């Protein structure tokens, strides 16, 4: 179990961590992050500072060092238990020591111990990691510097739980700056935080600097979305091996990183599948109750999820199957098993969705996942799983193992809602489930991102994926990445390979990805130079090592108890050789240089993050004994105060829904659509269109049925007044247009003209996909 983070007292007890400085360097789609944490012991006793903090789940942590006075101590990578014992031995001998280790339960949580800071002494800790930037649905590259360590809910029976304290009380500051380098022009950088204006460093705008505006408090995730011109360009980078490493090892040989962006024919992209089993899994834990963002306090996370489910259900194709699960400490499902999509079943589901609140307690996602996987798949109905959660769990690796085990029977699309959603959980669900991950933060709207993923799910599945290499004689490749299991339009596929041997003649290689799309063979090929790139350091090697380490760790968990631990030994060896962290290793540094011995017992000082660990039962007991009128809690023995919003995760308080404003006109119109895709002519539709029933009836052409007329009016209204939200309604509009074409209705152009006149629009028939 990770060390528990401390709480902030009313007296603001001194905390050793003073500030964090972060330097970001982005080269194309790879980021190198260097964080410097400055500590100072202002007490009259020696202290041990403990800091539990989040990092991106796919980060390769590759450097850890400390500067005390003028002396730099660079940490070594060692087997975890060996590193822990060396740390303890150093402290018991009066020496200074530093320990950094990854959580065994979740790869995006790290624990750092700074031991033996003498009274008045300062120390600077340097931490470096590299990571790939995820591609957003809008082609932006997303970088996230996690600050919020959300409650990590453990399964029933765990002894330690996590809860949040108000993030505004985090007592240390952040200084953040970044340098961007790209082979293509940098168009813009967007952020969830206030930025200084983007500064270009050259005339072709391929280099730039970005900085946080002054006064930023490290109380929320720092998210940057970087937009390049012509972002979907396949690339390959060959990086030379480390000169001091042995030839034939990963670090000693060249490594190639290939980025592919498959492009599908427009005929495939414009078509949607008419089959599938769609299973929606919604988080209803107490923390889904707060507002989505400060600008829209009426829109809670759970209400936004309800609106999203409405759009999803209206957009499903006739002939498919579906079910909706929701979970907290327990889980529920609307139907015992997936049912065929029809007007009756859609109506039943929507009635249940409208009643959903954030009132199911904690975040136990493993049990509903196992229940879903225990259901037999429906023949000729590919299973598509959509997971919505705002929290994080303590058993991330166990969850991902279950998803991977069942990856052959489904695709998993995941959505992280709000600050602090675990990147390891959200990205891991999509990666192991062959789907796509999305994050909804700040002022983001959930609906367009989810509908983008539904489009992916409705695309024909890519099958029979294979990768072949074309290399000159004398050169061979060992692929380090797991096999590619899914390909989507515009979705990047990364491949790492270790190159062995040399060629005296040819200087070029190629990689080809072949696959079957909608029954037709397709391929994407990239030619690349074998000449190593300059100025990449060992970035590619470290990312490749991280990829291989994660694969081996998962293999070890799958085989645990059935072998002699050989895989763990491989991971430790690779981690030590590459200097990249793993769940079996840790960084350890001991200051042996000055010979000073720290006098007196160490006082532990836990450095708070924006999320903390405590016993769930203890918190419930304190809550009942000390609850105040505003549902906050006063801890009488420690003078700690915990806000009401921090109590949801421990089940002490159920979230209460704020008073809802009038329904969004778009959602009002969408809610009236039938499962078949049509609308009916009634007073509710007239009201949604902003007209009276008499006006709508009077304008209807005589030869047209009321359903055709109503459906054409709805499509005109969507195209005429809601084009800014087209991503949200496009699929259900396609279903409506398909329904209209099937009716072979007469006088459609006349209906469009009459509808334009009624609603004040000027749309053509073709614009409505008719």
URBEL-V375690 format. One record per backbone hydrogen bond with DSSP energy under -0.5 kcal/mol. NH is the residue of the N-H (numbers start at 0). CO is the residue of the C=O. Records with the same first field share a line. If there is no record, write none. Layout:
NH: CO, CO
This chain:
9: 638
11: 8
17: 37
18: 37
19: 172
20: 35
21: 174
22: 33
23: 21, 176
24: 31
25: 178
26: 24, 29
27: 25, 180
28: 26
29: 26
30: 130
31: 24
32: 128
33: 22
34: 32, 126
35: 20
36: 34, 124
37: 18, 35
38: 36, 122
39: 15
40: 120
41: 39
46: 116
47: 602
48: 113
49: 604
50: 111
51: 606
52: 50, 109
54: 107
58: 55
59: 129
60: 58
61: 127
62: 127
64: 125
65: 72
66: 123
67: 65, 70
68: 66
70: 67
72: 65
73: 71
74: 63
75: 587
77: 75, 585
79: 583
82: 78
83: 79
84: 80
85: 81
86: 82
87: 83
88: 84
89: 85
90: 86
91: 87
92: 88
93: 90
94: 89
95: 590
96: 114
97: 588
98: 112
99: 586
100: 110
101: 581, 584
102: 108
108: 105
109: 52
110: 100
111: 50
112: 98
113: 48
114: 96, 112
115: 46
116: 46
117: 115
119: 40
120: 117
122: 38
123: 66
124: 36, 122
125: 64
126: 34, 124
127: 62
128: 32
129: 59
130: 30
132: 28
133: 141
135: 133, 139
138: 135
140: 225
141: 133, 139
142: 140, 223
144: 221
145: 143
148: 146
149: 147, 419
152: 150, 391
157: 154
160: 613
162: 611
168: 165
169: 166
172: 17
173: 215
174: 19
176: 21
177: 209
178: 23
179: 207
180: 25
181: 205
185: 204
186: 184, 226
187: 226
189: 224
191: 222
195: 210
198: 208
199: 197
200: 206
201: 206
204: 201
207: 179
208: 198
209: 177
211: 175
212: 193
215: 212
217: 171
218: 216
221: 144
222: 220
223: 142
224: 189
225: 140, 223
226: 187
227: 225
228: 184
230: 227
232: 230
233: 231
234: 258
236: 256
238: 254
241: 250
244: 241
248: 245
252: 248
254: 238
255: 496
256: 236
257: 255, 494
258: 234
259: 257, 492
261: 490
267: 264
268: 264
269: 265
270: 267
272: 457
276: 381
277: 275, 320
278: 276, 383
279: 277, 322
280: 385
281: 279, 324
282: 387
283: 326
285: 360
287: 284
288: 285
291: 295, 298
295: 292
298: 295
299: 297
300: 289
301: 287
303: 299
304: 300
305: 301
306: 302
307: 303
308: 304
309: 305
310: 306
311: 307
312: 308
313: 309
314: 310
315: 311, 312
318: 340
319: 316
320: 275
321: 338
322: 277
324: 279
325: 331
326: 281
327: 329
328: 359
329: 359
331: 325
333: 323
338: 321
340: 319
345: 341
346: 342
347: 343
348: 344
349: 345
350: 346
351: 347
352: 348
353: 349
354: 350, 351
355: 352
358: 356
359: 283
363: 327
364: 362
367: 363
368: 364
369: 365
370: 366
371: 367
372: 368
373: 369
374: 370, 371
380: 377
382: 408
383: 276
384: 410
385: 278
386: 384, 412
387: 280
388: 414
391: 150
393: 152
396: 104
398: 394
399: 395
400: 396
401: 397
402: 398
403: 399
404: 400
405: 401
406: 403
408: 405
409: 406
410: 382
411: 432
412: 384
413: 435
414: 386
415: 437
416: 388, 414
417: 415, 439
420: 417
421: 390
425: 421
426: 422
427: 422, 423
428: 424
429: 425
430: 426
431: 427
432: 428
433: 430
434: 429
437: 413
439: 415
440: 438
443: 440
448: 444
449: 445
450: 446
451: 447
452: 448
453: 449
454: 450
455: 451
456: 452
457: 453
458: 454, 455
462: 515
465: 513
467: 511
469: 509
470: 468
474: 471
475: 499
477: 497
478: 476
479: 495
480: 495
489: 261
490: 487
491: 489
492: 259
494: 257
496: 255
497: 477
498: 253, 496
499: 475
501: 473
508: 527
509: 469
510: 525
511: 467
512: 523
513: 465, 511
514: 521
515: 462
516: 514, 519
517: 460
519: 516
521: 514
523: 512
525: 510
527: 508
529: 506
532: 237
538: 535
541: 537
542: 538
543: 539
544: 540
545: 541
546: 542
547: 543
548: 544
549: 545
550: 546
551: 547
552: 548
553: 549
554: 550
555: 551
556: 552
557: 553
558: 554
559: 555
561: 558
568: 564
569: 565
570: 566
571: 567
572: 568
573: 569
574: 570
575: 571
576: 572
577: 573
578: 574
579: 574
580: 60
584: 581
585: 77
586: 99
587: 75
588: 97
590: 95
591: 589
597: 93
602: 45
603: 601
604: 47
606: 49
607: 605
609: 146
611: 162
613: 160
618: 614
619: 615
620: 616
621: 617
622: 618
623: 619
624: 620
625: 621
626: 622
627: 631
630: 627
632: 641
633: 625
634: 632, 639
635: 633
637: 634
638: 634
639: 634
640: 7
641: 632
645: 642
646: 643
649: 646
650: 647
651: 646
652: 646
654: 357
667: 663
668: 664
669: 665
670: 666
671: 667, 668
672: 669
673: 677
676: 673
678: 706
681: 679
685: 681
686: 682
687: 683
688: 684
689: 686
690: 685
695: 691
696: 692
697: 693
698: 694
699: 696
703: 700
708: 704
709: 705
710: 706
711: 707
712: 708
713: 709
714: 710
715: 711
716: 712
717: 713
718: 714
719: 715
720: 716
721: 717
724: 721
725: 722
727: 724
728: 724
729: 725
732: 728
733: 729
734: 730
735: 731
736: 732
737: 733
738: 734
739: 735
740: 736
741: 737
742: 738, 739
743: 739, 740
744: 739
747: 744
750: 746
751: 747
752: 748
753: 749
754: 750
755: 751
756: 752
757: 753
758: 754
759: 755
760: 755
766: 763
767: 763, 764
768: 765
769: 764
